[in-house]
Amino acid sequence: MSREAYWIAEPQFRRAVWLNPYEPEFKNHLAWCLYKRGKLAEARLWGQKALDQKDDPNTRILLDLIGRKLDAEKG
């Protein structure tokens, strides 16, 4: 993810979530990948799942960014 290869990171984080659904950080990273790829609705879903497991300021920032971008797309 640090190299901005989100198309490569996304399936890896999906696998990590599948292997360990109890780790919210995997869901957070997956949400960031999806956000960077423009998959906003799915990014919001995974970000909310991560936040439901653990209150994390990084996840809150992501959800705020997604909300702003979705609002801007609406007009």
N, CA and C of each residue as an Amber inpcrd file, in Angstrom:
protein
   225
   0.8130000  -1.1770000   0.0000000   0.0000000   0.0000000   0.0000000
   0.8690000   1.2580000   0.0000000   1.9920000   1.2120000   0.6910000
   2.8610000   2.3910000   0.7640000   3.4090000   2.7800000  -0.6060000
   3.4060000   1.8410000  -1.5330000   3.8940000   2.1260000  -2.8900000
   2.7540000   2.4670000  -3.8470000   1.5850000   2.6440000  -3.2790000
   0.3900000   3.0200000  -4.0300000  -0.0030000   1.9820000  -5.0810000
   0.3030000   0.7200000  -4.8210000  -0.1110000  -0.3820000  -5.6910000
  -1.3990000  -0.9660000  -5.0980000  -2.4470000  -0.1540000  -5.1380000
  -3.6880000  -0.5190000  -4.4640000  -4.3650000  -1.7290000  -5.0970000
  -4.2120000  -1.9070000  -6.3940000  -4.7980000  -3.0550000  -7.0760000
  -4.1400000  -4.3550000  -6.6220000  -2.9110000  -4.2790000  -6.1440000
  -2.2150000  -5.4560000  -5.6130000  -2.5590000  -5.6290000  -4.1330000
  -2.6050000  -4.5310000  -3.4030000  -2.8600000  -4.5920000  -1.9610000
  -4.2880000  -5.0280000  -1.6420000  -5.2410000  -4.5980000  -2.4600000
  -6.6560000  -4.8980000  -2.1670000  -6.9150000  -6.3910000  -1.9690000
  -6.5360000  -7.2620000  -2.9130000  -6.8220000  -8.6870000  -2.6850000
  -6.0660000  -9.2680000  -1.4900000  -4.9020000  -8.7040000  -1.1860000
  -4.1540000  -9.1830000  -0.0270000  -4.8700000  -8.8380000   1.2760000
  -5.4210000  -7.6380000   1.3500000  -6.1630000  -7.2610000   2.5450000
  -7.4850000  -8.0110000   2.6320000  -8.1050000  -8.2890000   1.4990000
  -9.3240000  -9.1120000   1.5160000  -9.0170000 -10.4840000   2.1060000
  -7.8950000 -11.0410000   1.6920000  -7.4810000 -12.3490000   2.2160000
  -7.1720000 -12.2570000   3.7130000  -6.5010000 -11.1950000   4.1220000
  -6.1820000 -11.0150000   5.5400000  -7.4560000 -10.9190000   6.3730000
  -8.4560000 -10.1990000   5.8680000  -9.7380000 -10.0890000   6.5820000
 -10.4030000 -11.4550000   6.6640000 -10.3410000 -12.1920000   5.5730000
 -10.9420000 -13.5280000   5.5520000 -10.2460000 -14.4490000   6.5570000
  -8.9180000 -14.3730000   6.6140000  -8.1560000 -15.2320000   7.5270000
  -8.3380000 -14.8310000   8.9930000  -8.4630000 -13.5290000   9.2430000
  -8.6100000 -13.0590000  10.6250000  -9.6180000 -11.9140000  10.6780000
 -10.9020000 -12.2460000  10.7300000 -11.9330000 -11.2020000  10.7470000
 -11.9890000 -10.4140000  12.0550000 -11.2170000 -10.8480000  13.0510000
 -11.2310000 -10.1720000  14.3540000 -10.2360000  -9.0230000  14.4440000
  -9.4480000  -8.8210000  13.3940000  -8.4460000  -7.7470000  13.3770000
  -8.9890000  -6.5540000  12.5850000  -9.3990000  -5.4800000  13.2660000
  -9.9800000  -4.3440000  12.5630000  -8.9920000  -3.5990000  11.6630000
  -7.7170000  -3.7220000  11.9430000  -6.7210000  -3.0100000  11.1410000
  -6.7190000  -3.4940000   9.6920000  -6.9530000  -4.7850000   9.4810000
  -7.0360000  -5.3110000   8.1150000  -8.2050000  -4.6650000   7.3680000
  -9.3270000  -4.5290000   8.0510000 -10.5130000  -3.9120000   7.4490000
 -10.2480000  -2.4350000   7.1450000  -9.5360000  -1.7880000   8.0450000
  -9.1780000  -0.3850000   7.8390000  -8.2870000  -0.2330000   6.6030000
  -7.2890000  -1.0760000   6.4830000  -6.3890000  -1.0090000   5.3170000
  -7.1450000  -1.3250000   4.0310000  -8.0350000  -2.3060000   4.0800000
  -8.8390000  -2.6310000   2.9080000  -9.6990000  -1.4300000   2.5210000
 -10.2890000  -0.7750000   3.5080000 -11.1160000   0.4030000   3.2380000
 -10.2940000   1.5080000   2.5790000  -9.0680000   1.7290000   3.0530000
  -8.2130000   2.7540000   2.4400000  -7.8870000   2.3950000   0.9920000
  -7.5870000   1.1230000   0.7380000  -7.3060000   0.6950000  -0.6440000
  -8.5080000   0.9670000  -1.5350000  -9.6800000   0.5940000  -1.0610000
 -10.8930000   0.7870000  -1.8480000 -11.1480000   2.2740000  -2.0880000
 -10.9200000   3.0840000  -1.0750000 -11.0850000   4.5340000  -1.2070000
 -10.1460000   5.0760000  -2.2960000  -8.9000000   4.6750000  -2.2360000
  -7.9160000   5.1540000  -3.2160000  -8.2470000   4.6830000  -4.6300000
  -8.9550000   3.5580000  -4.7450000  -9.3410000   3.0280000  -6.0600000
 -10.6810000   3.5800000  -6.5190000 -11.3100000   4.4190000  -5.7000000
 -12.5700000   5.0380000  -6.0940000 -13.7990000   4.1990000  -5.8160000
 -13.6410000   3.1310000  -5.0710000 -14.7660000   2.2600000  -4.7140000
 -15.3330000   2.7380000  -3.3780000 -15.9940000   3.8810000  -3.4200000
 -16.3640000   4.5900000  -2.2000000 -17.4130000   3.8760000  -1.3630000
 -18.4260000   3.3240000  -1.9810000 -19.4810000   2.6540000  -1.2140000
 -18.9240000   1.4570000  -0.4550000 -18.1020000   0.6680000  -1.1190000
 -17.5100000  -0.4930000  -0.4530000 -16.4810000  -0.0610000   0.5880000
 -15.7500000   0.9980000   0.3020000 -14.7800000   1.5240000   1.2800000
 -15.5020000   1.9630000   2.5490000 -16.6450000   2.6190000   2.3830000
 -17.4220000   3.0570000   3.5510000 -17.8760000   1.8440000   4.3700000
 -18.3250000   0.8060000   3.6830000 -18.7800000  -0.4060000   4.3620000
 -17.6730000  -1.0130000   5.2240000 -16.4900000  -1.1950000   4.6370000
 -15.3770000  -1.7940000   5.3810000 -14.8460000  -0.8620000   6.4640000
 -14.8500000   0.4360000   6.1870000 -14.4360000   1.3880000   7.2080000
 -15.3670000   1.3520000   8.4050000 -16.6560000   1.2520000   8.1440000
 -17.6170000   1.1860000   9.2450000 -17.4690000  -0.1080000  10.0350000
 -17.1970000  -1.2080000   9.3370000 -16.9700000  -2.4880000  10.0240000
 -15.7470000  -2.3950000  10.9400000 -14.6960000  -1.7580000  10.4480000
 -13.4900000  -1.5810000  11.2630000 -13.7880000  -0.7110000  12.4750000
 -14.5260000   0.3690000  12.2580000 -14.8560000   1.2900000  13.3530000
 -15.7640000   0.6250000  14.3770000 -16.6630000  -0.2270000  13.9310000
 -17.5390000  -0.9440000  14.8530000 -16.7460000  -1.8580000  15.7830000
 -15.6270000  -2.3730000  15.2920000 -14.7880000  -3.2530000  16.1040000
 -13.8790000  -2.4690000  17.0460000 -13.3780000  -1.3350000  16.5470000
 -12.4170000  -0.5650000  17.3360000 -12.5140000   0.9040000  16.9380000
 -12.7220000   1.7470000  17.9210000 -12.7760000   3.1860000  17.6610000
 -11.3570000   3.6720000  17.3690000 -11.1370000   4.0690000  16.1250000
  -9.7990000   4.4550000  15.6850000  -9.8850000   5.7900000  14.9430000
  -9.0870000   6.7800000  15.3380000  -9.1490000   8.0810000  14.6650000
  -8.8240000   8.0040000  13.1720000  -7.9400000   7.1140000  12.7840000
  -7.5800000   6.9420000  11.3790000  -8.7960000   6.4960000  10.5630000
  -9.5700000   5.5930000  11.1270000 -10.7710000   5.1200000  10.4450000
 -11.8160000   6.2260000  10.3830000 -11.9280000   7.0150000  11.4370000
 -12.8740000   8.1380000  11.4430000 -12.5140000   9.1590000  10.3500000
 -11.2300000   9.4070000  10.1840000 -10.7670000  10.3210000   9.1290000
 -11.1630000   9.7680000   7.7630000 -10.9230000   8.4800000   7.5660000
 -11.2690000   7.8530000   6.2920000 -12.7650000   7.9820000   6.0120000
 -13.5980000   7.6700000   6.9870000 -15.0420000   7.7540000   6.7810000
 -15.4820000   9.1840000   6.4890000 -14.8290000  10.1460000   7.1190000
 -15.1290000  11.5520000   6.8360000 -14.7600000  11.9130000   5.3900000
 -13.6010000  11.4580000   4.9350000 -13.1700000  11.7070000   3.5540000
 -14.1370000  11.0750000   2.5550000 -14.5480000   9.8540000   2.8440000
 -15.4910000   9.1670000   1.9610000 -16.8030000   9.9360000   1.9030000
 -17.3080000  10.3460000   3.0620000 -18.5560000  11.1030000   3.1140000
 -18.4750000  12.3930000   2.3150000 -17.3730000  13.1120000   2.4430000
 -17.1960000  14.3600000   1.6890000 -17.1670000  14.1090000   0.1930000
 -16.4480000  13.0570000  -0.2010000 -16.3390000  12.7610000  -1.6250000
 -17.6880000  12.3320000  -2.1920000 -18.4380000  11.5430000  -1.4550000
 -19.7630000  11.1250000  -1.9110000 -20.7000000  12.3150000  -1.9990000
 -20.6220000  13.2260000  -1.0180000 -21.4520000  14.4480000  -1.0520000
 -21.1050000  15.3120000  -2.2620000 -19.8130000  15.4160000  -2.5680000
 -19.3750000  16.2300000  -3.7080000 -19.8690000  15.6150000  -5.0250000
 -19.9130000  14.2910000  -5.0940000 -20.3750000  13.6320000  -6.3110000
 -21.8730000  13.8350000  -6.5240000 -22.6080000  13.9820000  -5.4160000
 -24.0610000  14.1790000  -5.5130000 -24.4070000  15.5640000  -6.0500000
 -23.5090000  16.5050000  -5.8330000 -23.7820000  17.8090000  -6.4090000
 -23.6880000  18.9030000  -5.4600000
